[in-house]
Amino acid sequence: MALTTHVARRPRSVTGKGAQTRHDLQIFNAQLRVTWTTGEKPGGICFIPETSTIRNRAVLHKLAAFAAAMGLIAAIVAGQSPSVSAANRGELWLVVHDICLLAYRSIGVAFPCAEVNLSNGLDRGFAVLQAPPSTAHVIVVPTTRISGIESPALQSEEAPNYWEAAWDARRFVEQGVRRRLAREKIGMAINSAASRSQDQLHIHVSCIAPAVADFLRRHQGEIRGAWSPLRAKLAGHKFSAMKVETESLAQVDPFKLLLRGLPSNKLSIGRQTLAVIGATFHNGKSGFYLLANDTRASPRESVGAETLLDDKCAS
């Protein structure tokens, strides 16, 4: 999908700094979202850099650069090939750290991210980025450098629970489809080190794929409160599964549950694709299903996180 950005200039006599910049950025944000989600071309996306401070102008320049790189970002969040060159495996971090975070801290706007949350500090913060062109697929990314599921930082007792943030981010999926979604319709997933394309931790959040929903309905009786291998294959791959009864993930960190359930402990956690899916069990209690696929060090044996999700929310 092509995206054309026009930078308009106002006479330097126009006044207004921070407030005008935020206003212009909100207009840019709204118009660009129309282009991402509908393919329609607005009459012109207009920044007014002369009304900003020098620092704000630098921020806006980076935002315009991001717009020009829209196709690359779409590929990142939609599941680019894991064979992407090392030079491009840091693009997601660049977007979150150099653009979203900079814009948020400079002028109070998270764009191009949907949200930047630093309420518990930068080291425990996260950003939510919408996956174009889908309006029902977001990714949650820490605002500190964490490579992925294998990072020892995630196993610390003091580590932030990014899955809690991802579950809360389902509201952006609901906004995208313009309706409330039952908890069992929502899934979250993270790729193994071998099957990801970006070396910055990111959790995908969207609706679950119909095949996954059907699989869980048929095999829910096999899934217990501890990790165990499932006899049947899902999407042609073997999974281990467990369930937890809890309304939210505030006190439950799936990364730690996965680590404790692995027979070889930390040595194999980087080989896991992990999915966490909302559930309402037969007893009426709320909870989550956890599914883990072991790549066995070969991407050919792995299933991508995006395969388990449906960004069209068809079911």
C-alpha positions as CSV (number, residue, x, y, z in Angstrom):
1,M,0.0,0.0,0.0
2,A,1.5,3.3,-1.1
3,L,1.7,6.2,1.3
4,T,2.4,9.7,0.1
5,T,3.4,12.4,2.7
6,H,3.3,16.1,1.9
7,V,5.1,18.5,4.2
8,A,3.5,21.9,4.1
9,R,5.1,25.1,5.3
10,R,3.5,28.1,7.0
11,P,4.9,31.6,7.1
12,R,7.2,32.1,10.1
13,S,4.9,34.7,11.5
14,V,2.5,32.0,12.6
15,T,2.7,31.6,16.4
16,G,2.2,28.7,18.8
17,K,4.6,26.0,19.7
18,G,3.9,22.9,21.8
19,A,0.1,23.0,21.6
20,Q,0.1,23.7,17.8
21,T,2.6,20.9,17.3
22,R,0.4,18.4,19.1
23,H,-2.6,19.6,17.1
24,D,-0.8,19.2,13.8
25,L,0.5,15.8,14.9
26,Q,-3.0,14.7,15.8
27,I,-4.2,15.6,12.3
28,F,-1.3,13.8,10.8
29,N,-2.0,10.7,12.9
30,A,-5.7,10.6,12.0
31,Q,-5.1,11.1,8.3
32,L,-2.3,8.5,8.2
33,R,-4.5,6.0,10.0
34,V,-7.1,6.5,7.3
35,T,-4.5,5.6,4.7
36,W,-3.3,2.6,6.5
37,T,-6.7,1.1,7.2
38,T,-8.7,2.0,4.1
39,G,-6.1,2.7,1.4
40,E,-7.8,6.1,0.8
41,K,-5.4,8.9,0.0
42,P,-6.1,12.1,2.0
43,G,-5.7,15.4,0.3
44,G,-2.4,15.9,2.1
45,I,-0.8,15.1,5.4
46,C,0.4,18.3,6.7
47,F,3.1,19.1,9.3
48,I,3.8,22.7,10.3
49,P,7.4,22.5,11.6
50,E,7.9,26.3,11.8
51,T,5.4,26.4,14.7
52,S,7.6,24.1,16.8
53,T,10.8,24.3,18.7
54,I,14.0,23.0,17.1
55,R,13.6,19.7,19.1
56,N,10.0,19.3,18.1
57,R,10.9,19.8,14.4
58,A,13.4,17.0,14.8
59,V,10.7,14.8,16.2
60,L,8.4,15.6,13.3
61,H,11.1,14.9,10.8
62,K,11.5,11.4,12.3
63,L,7.8,10.9,12.1
64,A,7.8,11.8,8.4
65,A,10.6,9.4,7.9
66,F,8.6,6.7,9.6
67,A,5.7,7.3,7.2
68,A,7.9,6.8,4.3
69,A,9.1,3.5,5.7
70,M,5.5,2.2,6.3
71,G,5.9,-0.8,4.1
72,L,8.9,-2.0,6.2
73,I,7.0,-1.7,9.4
74,A,4.0,-3.5,8.0
75,A,6.3,-6.4,7.2
76,I,7.9,-6.4,10.7
77,V,4.6,-6.7,12.6
78,A,2.9,-9.0,10.1
79,G,5.6,-11.6,10.4
80,Q,8.6,-11.0,8.1
81,S,10.8,-14.0,7.2
82,P,13.1,-14.9,10.1
83,S,16.0,-14.9,7.5
84,V,15.8,-11.1,7.3
85,S,19.3,-9.6,7.4
86,A,20.9,-8.7,10.7
87,A,21.0,-5.1,9.7
88,N,17.2,-5.0,9.6
89,R,16.5,-7.1,12.8
90,G,16.6,-3.9,14.8
91,E,14.0,-1.9,12.9
92,L,11.2,-2.5,15.4
93,W,13.4,-1.2,18.3
94,L,14.3,1.8,16.1
95,V,10.6,2.6,15.6
96,V,9.7,2.2,19.3
97,H,12.8,3.8,20.8
98,D,13.7,6.5,18.3
99,I,10.3,7.5,17.1
100,C,7.4,6.6,19.4
101,L,9.3,7.1,22.7
102,L,11.0,10.3,21.4
103,A,7.6,11.7,20.3
104,Y,5.9,10.8,23.6
105,R,8.6,12.3,25.8
106,S,9.1,15.4,23.7
107,I,5.5,16.4,22.8
108,G,3.3,14.0,24.7
109,V,2.0,12.1,21.6
110,A,2.7,8.3,21.2
111,F,2.4,8.4,17.4
112,P,3.1,6.3,15.4
113,C,2.4,3.9,18.3
114,A,-1.1,3.6,19.7
115,E,0.2,3.9,23.2
116,V,3.4,4.5,25.2
117,N,3.1,3.6,28.9
118,L,5.9,4.8,31.2
119,S,3.8,4.9,34.4
120,N,6.2,2.5,36.1
121,G,9.3,4.0,34.6
122,L,11.2,3.5,31.3
123,D,12.7,0.2,32.3
124,R,9.2,-1.2,33.0
125,G,7.4,0.6,30.2
126,F,5.9,-0.6,27.0
127,A,4.6,0.6,23.7
128,V,1.6,-0.6,21.7
129,L,2.0,-0.5,17.9
130,Q,-0.8,-1.2,15.5
131,A,0.0,-3.7,12.7
132,P,-1.0,-2.1,9.4
133,P,-3.1,-2.6,7.4
134,S,-5.1,-4.6,10.0
135,T,-7.0,-2.6,12.6
136,A,-7.3,-5.7,14.8
137,H,-3.7,-6.7,15.3
138,V,-1.3,-4.9,17.7
139,I,2.1,-5.7,19.2
140,V,3.3,-4.9,22.7
141,V,7.0,-3.9,22.9
142,P,9.1,-3.1,26.0
143,T,10.6,0.4,26.0
144,T,13.9,-1.2,27.3
145,R,16.1,-3.4,25.2
146,I,15.1,-7.1,25.5
147,S,16.0,-9.4,22.6
148,G,13.2,-11.9,22.9
149,I,11.7,-14.9,24.8
150,E,15.2,-16.2,25.7
151,S,16.3,-13.1,27.6
152,P,17.3,-13.8,31.2
153,A,15.8,-10.4,32.1
154,L,12.3,-11.9,31.8
155,Q,13.0,-14.6,34.4
156,S,13.9,-12.1,37.2
157,E,11.4,-11.9,40.0
158,E,11.3,-8.1,39.5
159,A,10.7,-8.4,35.7
160,P,7.6,-6.5,34.3
161,N,4.8,-8.8,33.3
162,Y,4.5,-7.9,29.6
163,W,1.7,-10.4,29.1
164,E,-0.5,-8.4,31.5
165,A,0.2,-5.3,29.3
166,A,-0.6,-7.4,26.2
167,W,-3.9,-8.6,27.7
168,D,-4.9,-5.0,28.5
169,A,-4.0,-4.0,24.9
170,R,-6.9,-6.2,23.6
171,R,-9.0,-3.0,23.9
172,F,-7.2,-1.8,20.7
173,V,-8.3,-5.0,18.9
174,E,-11.9,-4.3,20.0
175,Q,-11.6,-0.7,18.8
176,G,-10.4,-2.0,15.5
177,V,-13.4,-4.3,15.0
178,R,-15.7,-1.8,16.7
179,R,-17.3,-4.4,19.0
180,R,-16.7,-6.1,22.3
181,L,-15.0,-9.5,22.0
182,A,-15.4,-12.4,24.4
183,R,-12.2,-13.3,26.2
184,E,-12.0,-16.6,24.4
185,K,-11.8,-14.7,21.1
186,I,-8.6,-13.0,22.0
187,G,-5.1,-14.5,21.7
188,M,-1.5,-13.4,22.3
189,A,1.6,-15.0,21.0
190,I,5.4,-14.6,20.8
191,N,7.8,-16.2,18.4
192,S,10.8,-18.3,19.2
193,A,14.3,-16.9,18.6
194,A,14.5,-19.0,15.4
195,S,11.2,-18.0,13.9
196,R,11.1,-14.2,14.7
197,S,12.3,-11.5,12.3
198,Q,13.1,-8.8,14.9
199,D,15.5,-9.0,17.9
200,Q,13.3,-6.9,20.2
201,L,10.7,-8.6,22.3
202,H,7.2,-8.2,21.0
203,I,3.9,-9.9,21.8
204,H,1.3,-10.1,19.1
205,V,-2.3,-9.5,20.2
206,S,-5.3,-10.2,17.9
207,C,-8.3,-12.6,17.6
208,I,-7.4,-16.2,17.6
209,A,-7.6,-18.2,14.3
210,P,-10.8,-20.3,13.8
211,A,-8.7,-23.4,13.6
212,V,-7.2,-22.7,17.0
213,A,-10.6,-22.0,18.6
214,D,-11.9,-25.3,17.1
215,F,-8.9,-27.2,18.3
216,L,-9.3,-25.9,21.9
217,R,-13.0,-26.8,22.0
218,R,-12.2,-30.4,20.9
219,H,-9.2,-31.0,23.1
220,Q,-10.0,-28.9,26.2
221,G,-10.5,-32.1,28.3
222,E,-6.8,-32.9,27.7
223,I,-5.5,-29.6,29.0
224,R,-4.6,-29.6,32.8
225,G,-3.2,-27.2,35.3
226,A,0.4,-28.3,34.4
227,W,2.3,-28.5,31.2
228,S,1.7,-31.7,29.2
229,P,2.1,-32.6,25.5
230,L,-1.1,-32.8,23.4
231,R,-1.6,-35.9,21.4
232,A,-3.1,-34.2,18.4
233,K,-1.3,-31.7,16.2
234,L,-2.3,-28.1,15.8
235,A,-1.6,-26.5,12.4
236,G,0.5,-29.5,11.7
237,H,2.7,-29.0,14.7
238,K,3.1,-30.5,18.1
239,F,2.2,-28.4,21.2
240,S,2.4,-28.7,24.9
241,A,-0.4,-27.0,26.8
242,M,-1.7,-26.0,30.3
243,K,-4.4,-23.8,31.7
244,V,-4.7,-21.3,34.5
245,E,-7.8,-20.1,36.2
246,T,-7.5,-16.3,36.7
247,E,-9.4,-13.3,35.5
248,S,-6.3,-11.4,34.6
249,L,-2.6,-11.9,34.2
250,A,-1.7,-9.5,37.0
251,Q,-0.3,-12.3,39.2
252,V,0.5,-14.8,36.5
253,D,3.5,-14.5,34.1
254,P,3.4,-17.0,31.3
255,F,7.1,-16.6,30.7
256,K,7.9,-18.0,34.1
257,L,5.2,-20.7,33.8
258,L,6.9,-21.8,30.6
259,L,10.4,-21.8,32.1
260,R,9.3,-23.9,35.1
261,G,7.5,-26.4,32.8
262,L,10.4,-27.0,30.5
263,P,12.3,-30.3,31.1
264,S,15.6,-28.7,30.1
265,N,14.9,-25.4,31.8
266,K,16.6,-22.3,30.5
267,L,18.5,-24.1,27.8
268,S,15.4,-24.5,25.6
269,I,13.2,-21.5,26.3
270,G,14.5,-19.7,23.3
271,R,13.2,-22.5,21.1
272,Q,9.6,-21.9,22.2
273,T,6.7,-20.2,20.4
274,L,4.3,-19.3,23.2
275,A,0.6,-18.5,22.9
276,V,-1.7,-17.3,25.6
277,I,-5.5,-17.5,24.8
278,G,-8.4,-16.2,26.8
279,A,-10.8,-18.8,28.1
280,T,-14.0,-19.4,29.9
281,F,-14.0,-23.0,31.3
282,H,-16.8,-25.4,31.8
283,N,-17.1,-24.5,35.5
284,G,-17.8,-20.9,34.5
285,K,-14.5,-19.6,35.7
286,S,-12.3,-17.3,33.6
287,G,-8.7,-18.2,32.7
288,F,-6.2,-18.8,29.9
289,Y,-4.9,-21.6,27.8
290,L,-1.1,-21.6,27.3
291,L,0.3,-23.3,24.2
292,A,4.0,-23.9,23.5
293,N,5.6,-25.2,20.4
294,D,9.3,-26.3,20.5
295,T,11.2,-25.4,17.3
296,R,13.9,-28.0,18.2
297,A,16.4,-25.5,16.9
298,S,14.9,-25.7,13.4
299,P,12.6,-23.0,12.0
300,R,11.1,-25.7,9.7
301,E,9.7,-27.4,12.9
302,S,8.2,-24.2,14.3
303,V,4.9,-22.5,13.9
304,G,4.8,-18.7,13.7
305,A,2.9,-16.8,16.3
306,E,0.9,-15.1,13.5
307,T,-0.4,-18.5,12.3
308,L,-2.3,-18.9,15.6
309,L,-4.0,-15.5,15.2
310,D,-6.6,-14.0,12.9
311,D,-6.2,-10.3,12.3
312,K,-9.5,-10.2,10.4
313,C,-11.4,-11.5,13.4
314,A,-13.5,-13.7,11.1
315,S,-14.8,-16.2,13.7
